[in-house]
Amino acid sequence: MSESFARFEDRPESGAAPRSITGRLARRVLAAAGDPPVRLRLWTGEVVQCAGTPLATLELRDAGALWGLLLDPDRGFGHGYTSGRIGFAGDLTEFLADIFRRGAARRTGQGLAFRPRRQLLRPKAIASSRANVHHHYDIGNDFYRLWLDPTLSYTCAYYPTAQATLAEAQQAKIHHVARKLRLKPGELVVEAGCGWGGFALTVAQHYGVRVRAFNISHEQIEHARAAARTSGLAGQVEFIEDDYRNIPGSVTGRCDAFVSIGMLEHVGIAHYAELGHLVTRLLEPHGRGLIHSIGRNAAEPVSGWIRDRIFPGGEVPSLAEMVSLFAPDELAVIDVENLRPHYALTLRDWLNAFERSADEVRRMFDEEFLRTWRLYLAGSRAAFLTGEMQLFQVLFAPRSNDDWALTRAHLYTS
């Protein structure tokens, strides 16, 4: 993740005050970011940097790159880096983590007045949801095979030990969720947003449950159906290519458990109450549900660059906003767990595998695609390392269900 600049060398004036208007504008970029330990090399040949030892060097290759950082630092850096207008030398994760920490320090004690206001998105039509999912998930299963585990689990793993491999941690995550739901043979599980089918197939095999799993990604559904046939589980697991809002019309009767792992970020906060009503209609009085979602400490908008290039239509809720899913129908929240350190480890393993496959990614797509996904994975790891992002698992049940485990002991027993 480190690059070099063959045509630049350190110059004596690198620590001096900026000589030009362009240099002074570059200094404003650093000041607005909280004076990070960064060196800016300008297309004019001028160098502007912090007082100490730089953590990274950014080469701004034209005036547009500088103005992008001034007017919208998030999009300016993201689009500048991925397009090649901003060169970068250093550890990308470490650099972004430093930026996140400085941003958090500036917000501390400022309350809501300092935070950018979230503009809730308009309700998503099913067609637009399909387009958003296609943008990210239907770019080719072969790409995801390069850096995900064998089950293609594309959500936070669970590391029972620091030495666990990615594949072991993804299996541990599935069993961790299954034990929270206390799944029993013969029960019916409805899964919303099933990815490539890893959770559904694993719980069917190991817990003897039946699963009806929904997803609007065509490539993921086709992969999951093939995996079900290969594993002999096609009679036990049904993968349905449809939007979660159509689940009630595809499920006869009620289910014993509802689970959603990594879909809530695509639902939209304006739709949470609607999802809660749907789950309430689905669950038996003794039923249980679990939502696994990226979250935030406070309500803030998603990065503009992430919405532009990675997850169009994505929204990341605070824990308080997630309550709007459960409160209208008085679904009882039983347990909340934050797996933030586990997502930092998951992203470490994804990013390392991605970098090992960088040449193949470049051949499959192009340099800009490679840099886009490198920045996305490195930035996500930095966000979870610094607490910019959280990962919530919320276990819940209808208010009529009083069959709760008295302790968490069952979660840590094979």
CORSULRA-V62801 format. One record per residue. OMEGA is omega in whole degrees, -180 to 180 (none if undefined). Layout:
OMEGA ; OMEGA
//
This chain:
178 ; 179 ; 179 ; -179 ; -174 ; -172 ; 178 ; 172 ; 175 ; -178 ; -177 ; -175 ; -172 ; -180 ; -177 ; 177 ; -180 ; -177 ; -169 ; 174 ; 179 ; 179 ; 179 ; 175 ; 177 ; 177 ; 178 ; 177 ; -180 ; -179 ; -180 ; 179 ; 179 ; 180 ; 179 ; 179 ; -172 ; 173 ; 175 ; 174 ; -176 ; 180 ; 179 ; -175 ; 180 ; -180 ; 178 ; -178 ; 178 ; -179 ; -176 ; 180 ; -178 ; 174 ; -178 ; 177 ; 174 ; 176 ; 178 ; -167 ; 174 ; -177 ; 180 ; 178 ; 179 ; -179 ; 176 ; 178 ; 180 ; -172 ; -179 ; -173 ; -179 ; 179 ; -178 ; 179 ; -178 ; -179 ; 179 ; 180 ; -175 ; 179 ; -178 ; 178 ; 174 ; 173 ; -176 ; 173 ; -178 ; 177 ; -173 ; 179 ; -179 ; 178 ; -178 ; 177 ; 178 ; 178 ; 180 ; -179 ; 179 ; 176 ; 179 ; 180 ; 179 ; -180 ; -174 ; 178 ; -178 ; 178 ; -175 ; -177 ; -177 ; -173 ; 175 ; -178 ; 176 ; 173 ; -179 ; -178 ; 173 ; 179 ; -177 ; 169 ; -179 ; -180 ; -180 ; 176 ; 178 ; -180 ; 179 ; 179 ; 180 ; -179 ; -173 ; -169 ; -177 ; 179 ; 175 ; 179 ; -180 ; 177 ; -178 ; 178 ; -178 ; -171 ; 173 ; 178 ; -176 ; 179 ; -177 ; 175 ; -174 ; 176 ; -178 ; 176 ; 180 ; -174 ; 180 ; 173 ; 179 ; -178 ; -178 ; 175 ; 177 ; -180 ; 178 ; -178 ; 177 ; 175 ; 179 ; 177 ; -180 ; -180 ; 177 ; 178 ; -179 ; 179 ; 176 ; -180 ; 179 ; -177 ; -178 ; 180 ; 177 ; -180 ; 177 ; 178 ; 173 ; 179 ; 179 ; -178 ; -168 ; -180 ; -180 ; 170 ; -175 ; -179 ; -176 ; -178 ; -178 ; -179 ; 175 ; -178 ; -171 ; -176 ; 175 ; -180 ; 169 ; -176 ; 167 ; -171 ; -174 ; 180 ; 178 ; 173 ; -177 ; -178 ; 179 ; -179 ; 180 ; 177 ; -178 ; 179 ; 178 ; 179 ; 178 ; 178 ; -178 ; -177 ; -180 ; -177 ; -176 ; 178 ; -176 ; -177 ; 176 ; 178 ; -173 ; 179 ; -178 ; 179 ; -179 ; -178 ; 179 ; -178 ; -176 ; 179 ; -178 ; -179 ; 178 ; -179 ; -178 ; -180 ; -180 ; -179 ; 175 ; 180 ; 175 ; -177 ; 176 ; 177 ; -172 ; 180 ; -179 ; -176 ; -174 ; -174 ; 179 ; -178 ; -173 ; -180 ; 178 ; 177 ; 178 ; 177 ; -180 ; -179 ; 179 ; 178 ; -176 ; -169 ; 168 ; 178 ; 178 ; -172 ; 178 ; 178 ; 177 ; 174 ; 179 ; -173 ; 166 ; -180 ; 179 ; 176 ; -178 ; -178 ; 178 ; 178 ; 174 ; 175 ; 179 ; 179 ; 178 ; 180 ; 180 ; -166 ; -172 ; -175 ; 175 ; 180 ; -177 ; 175 ; -179 ; -173 ; 163 ; 178 ; 178 ; 179 ; 178 ; -179 ; -180 ; 174 ; -172 ; -170 ; -173 ; -180 ; 179 ; 169 ; -174 ; 175 ; -175 ; -174 ; 174 ; 178 ; 178 ; -178 ; -177 ; 180 ; 180 ; 179 ; 175 ; 178 ; 178 ; -179 ; 173 ; -178 ; 176 ; -176 ; 178 ; 178 ; 178 ; -179 ; 176 ; -179 ; -173 ; -179 ; 179 ; 177 ; 180 ; 178 ; -179 ; -175 ; 176 ; -177 ; -178 ; 177 ; 179 ; -178 ; 178 ; -178 ; 174 ; -180 ; 179 ; -178 ; 179 ; 179 ; 178 ; 178 ; 179 ; -179 ; 180 ; 176 ; -173 ; -178 ; 174 ; 177 ; 178 ; 175 ; -176 ; 165 ; -178 ; 176 ; -176 ; -179 ; 171 ; -177 ; -180 ; -178 ; 177 ; 179 ; 180 ; 172 ; -178 ; 179 ; 176 ; -175 ; -177 ; -179 ; -174 ; 177 ; -180 ; none
//
